[in-house]
Amino acid sequence: MSEATINVMKRTELKYRLSKEQVAYFEKVILEHMEVDAYGLTSIASLYYDTPDFRLINRSLEKPHFKEKLRLRSYGLAKENTPLFLEVKRKYDGIVYKRRTKLSQANMDEYIAHNGGLGNSQIDRELQAFLKNYKVLEPKYLIIYDRVAYFEKGGDLRITIDHNPRYRTDDLNLHTSMEGTPLLEEGEAILEVKVQNSIPLWLGEILTKGKIYQSSFSKVGTAHQKEMRKRQGLPFLSPSKQNQQRRYGYGFSI
């Protein structure tokens, strides 16, 4: 794919589920140390691909040492010339490895149809191996959220807050709308801390003061759980109600 723009990322990602009150607290104190990036509040949509029997998502929910995902992402509602990003995201022993390339929805459909055999770059070879391994992949969930990203001048620390995460299982494309079924209670958000080494002491102190604890939360995994319970005629219980939110401490060292 000669038009591709390839990015490779390797980092640790820590996730925190914030209450409405914690969102207000964190958004206030973080500005003493970091700045909002130039994009401000941005709606992001990610179309997740999986096998017909949801092999990728089910594997991820088992919390294995290694897991991987394939998704097509847009920043804002996609139009004819909007750049889209195909991403392979892998996680091994807490370290996230992400490789992505820029292409269009039509290119993505063709890429899947040809099992990735459209080029010979590193990401082409990785995607070919991915598609060969999983045989049949199709769009399963569209995950949407409104993100604010913070950056640290001269550092590698990046923080994002994802407001109103939501999902769809119909109209599985990036150009119809940004509507979806909520994944959290009103006012809640997902905080993600992304760093290559360790988080600074000042951030650990902010998390401690706000009683913000690291948790395990997958947007697409939660969407899948909601859908599976709905198909079984069962009400969905949030992670907090199920007492499934695992606490690991504050992540002073990674």
N, C-alpha and C positions, 0 to 999 in steps of 0.2 A: 504494500500500500504506500505508494510514493508520497501521497498527500498527508501521511500520518505524522502527527506530532507525538513523540513518545516521552513519557515521564515515568521515572522509577522512584519509588518512595519506600523507605525502610524506617520504621519508628515504633514506639510504644504508644498505645492509645488507652487511656483510662476513661471510664464512663461513670457518670453520676446522674441519678434521677432526682430532679429538683422539684420541690413543692413551689407553689405560687409565691410564698414568702421568701423562700431561698433564692428564687429567681431575682426578686427585687433586691435582696441583699447582695448577691454576687454581682449583679450588673452595676451596682453602685461602687463597690470596693475595688473591682478589677480595674477600673479606669485610673486608679492611682498608680498602676504598674504597667498597663498595656493600653493599646489604642485599637479602636474599631477600624477594620480595614476599609479600603476605599469603596467597596461594594455595598457596605451597610447591610440592611436586612435584605436577604436574597432568598427567593423561593427556589428550592432544588427538587428535582424529580429524578428518581432512579428506577429503571425498569429491570427487575430481577428475572433472570432466566434459570430454569431448573428442568429436571427430568419429569416425565409424566407422573411419576410416583413421588415427587418432591425429595429426591435423594439428597440434594445439597442442603436444603433447609433442615430436614430431619437430622442429618448428620451434625449440623451446626448446633442444634438444640441439645444434643448429647454432651456438649461442651468437651470435645476431644482436644488433644494436644495440637492437632492439625486440622484446619478446615479451610474451605475456599468458596468464593462466590464469583459469579459473572453478572455484570450489570451494565446497562447503558444509561448514561446520566446527561441531564440538561440543566442549565442554569437559567431559570425562567421558563415560560411556556415556549416550546420549540416552534419556530417558524421555518419557512422553506430553506433559509440560509443559516439557521442557527447551528453552531458547532455542537456536536454531541461527542461524548467521551465513553469509549468502551473500556471497562476496567476489569481486570482480574485481581481480586483481593484475596490474599492468603494470610492466615494467622498461624504461627507456630510458636508454642510455649510463650505466649503473650506478646510476641513481636509481630507487627503487621508489615507485610510486604505487598506493595500495590504497584502494578504496572498498568499504564493506560495509553490509549491512542485515540486520536481524533478522527471521526468519520461521520457519515450521515446515517439516517434510519434505513435508507435504501441499501447503503453499503453493508449495514449490519445484517439485514435480511439475506443479502447475497453471501455474506461471510459465513453465516450459519448454514446456508444451503450448500456451500462448497466445503464445509468442515474446515474453514479457515485457510484453505489452500489458495490464497490470492496473493501471497507475497512470501519473502524469505527473511524478514527482519526477525530480531529476537522475540518480539511480542507475537509476530505471526507464528513462529515455531511453538511458543508457549500455548497459544490459543488452539493451534492444530492438535497438540497433545491433549489439551483440556477437552476439546470436542470429541476426539477419538476415544477418550476415556469414558465420557458420559453418553456417547452415542446420539441420543435425541435430546435437544434442549429447546425449550419454548418459553415465551414470557408468561410469568405466573403472578407476580405482584408488582404494582406500581406504588412506590413509597415516596411521599411528598412531605416536605417540612420547610419552615421559614427560618433560615440560619443567619445568625450574627457571628462574625469571626473576629477574633482579637489577635494581634501580633505583637511581638516583643522586638523592639528595635535592636539590631545587632545580635539577636539570639535565635535559637531554633524552636523556642516554645510557641505553640499555637493552641488557642482555645476557641471552641465553638459552642454556641448555645442554640439548640434546635427547638424552636417553638412549634406548637401545634402539629406534631407528627401525625400523619394520616396515611391511609392506603386505599387502593382500589383493586378489584379483581376483574372488572370489566373496563372497556375502553382502554386497553393496555397499550397506550402509546404516550408520547411526550408532547403532543400538540392539542389534545382535546380540551383539557381544563386542568386546574390545580385543585379540584375538589376531591374529597375522600372521607372515609370513616376515621374518626379520631382514635389514636392509640393510647392516649393518656387522659387523665382527668383535666378539666378546664384549668388553664393557668400553669400547669406543670410543663416541664421542659427537660431535655436531655443535655447535660453538660459533657463535653468531651475535651480531654487534655491530651495533646499530641506533642511528643517530645522524643528526641533521639537519645538523650542520656537520662538525667534525673530531673525531677521538678524542683524548682527553687524553694528554699525554706519559707519565703514570704507567702508562697501559694499554699504550702502545707498549713501555715498558720491561718490563712483565710478559710480553708476548708474545715479546719478544726473548730474555729469560732462559729462557723455557720452550721455546724453539725452535718456537714455534707460528706456522706460516706460513699466509697466506691461500690458500684453495683454491676451486675451483669444484665445488660439490656440490649436486645437485638430488635430493631424496628421490624425487619422482615420476619424474624422469628415470632415476635408477638402478633403480627398480622396473621401469620399462619395458624398460630394457636387459637386466635379468635375465630378464624374461619372454620377450623376443625371442630371446635366446640359448637359453633352455630349449626353445622351440618348434622351434629349429633343431637341437636335440640337442647343443648346445655348452655346455661348462662356463662359468660366469660368472667373469670375472677382476675382482677388486676394483680400484678406481682406483689403489691403491698398487702392486699387482702389475703393472698395465699401465703404470706410471710416467706416468699421466695427471694426477696431482695437480699443477696449475700453481701456481707460487709467484710472488707479486707483491711481496714485501716485507711491511712491517708496517703499512701504512696510516696513517702519522702524519698525513697530510693527505688529505682527501677532496675 
